Amino acid sequence: MKIVLIAAVSKNGFIGKNNKLMWHLPNDLKRFKNLTTNEIVVMGRKTFESIGKILPERKNIILTRNKINFLYLRNKKNISIISSLQQIEDLTYKKIFVIGGEKTYASTIEKAHTIELTLVHKKFHGDAKFPKVDTKKWKKIYEFFYEKDKNHLFNYSFIKFERKK
C-alpha cells in the first residue's frame, strides 16, 4: 500500500490551532480536492471533527480509540471507523492519503512513500505540528512558489517529497 501524507504547514511547522487551520488558501483547497477525489483519506478523530462532515467523492476512514462515539455514522456511505493503524495495513488498498492531524501524521510518516505539502511562507503559532521532514530520508521532487494575491494572503509553495530508496 502506498501512503501519501498531505498537509498545509506554516514556515515554522504548525498545521493548526484549536482544531482549525490558521489560514485560508483557495488554491491549496483546490489542490487537496484534486489529489484526494476518488481516493481513500485517513484522518484522526480531531481532524474529522474540525472538517465537520464526510468528505464527498472519497472513502473516509476515521482513526479513533473511542469508536462508540461514532456509531451514528455506521450506516453512512463512504466512511469507516477504525481504532488502529494496523487495521488500515490489513486492508488491500493500493493507496491512501493521510490528511491529519498531528498524531496521525507522526504515526504514519515512517511508513509513508510521498508527502504532498503546501508550505505557507509565514510563521504561525498553533498547537499542532507536522513532523519534521528529514532530508536524509526524503527527496524533493518539485517545488512551485506562488506569490500572495487578492485571494491568498500569504506566499505559499506546493512541494512534493518522495522517500529516498
PEWOZI-V637782 format. One line per field, one symbol per residue. burial: + if it has 24 or more other ideal C-beta (glycine too) atoms within 12 Angstrom, else -. Layout:
burial: ???
This chain:
burial: --++++++++--++++----+++-+-++--++--++--++++++++++-++---+--+++++++-----+--------++++--+--+------+++++++++++-+++-+++++++++++--+-+-++++-+----+-------+-----+-+-++++++-+--
